[in-house]
Amino acid sequence: MGLRFFLVLLGIWVIYLVFRRTVQQRQSRGAKHKELPAVDVVCCHRCGTHLPAPDALELDGRYFCCPEHRDDGNGPANRTE
């Protein structure tokens, strides 16, 4: 009778340790994720492609996705807006 009681308590203790470890891992996993800073997105004046503002080329307050579109000078083309 005493051995059976001890084994039941040991089983409950092992289940508790496994459960506690699982909860701690989930909490620490959530804390490791870093939030990326928000970046403004702009639209290419020529083709309408959306791209992050730091990657865009700006000319006279308009944004372009590549030097060809910036230097083209024809304004918006091939856009369905």
Secondary structure, DSSP 8 states (H G I E B T S, - for coil): -HHHHHHHHHHHHHHHHHHHHHHHHHHHHHHH--------EEE-TTT--EEEGGGSEEETTEEESSHHHHHH-S-S-S---
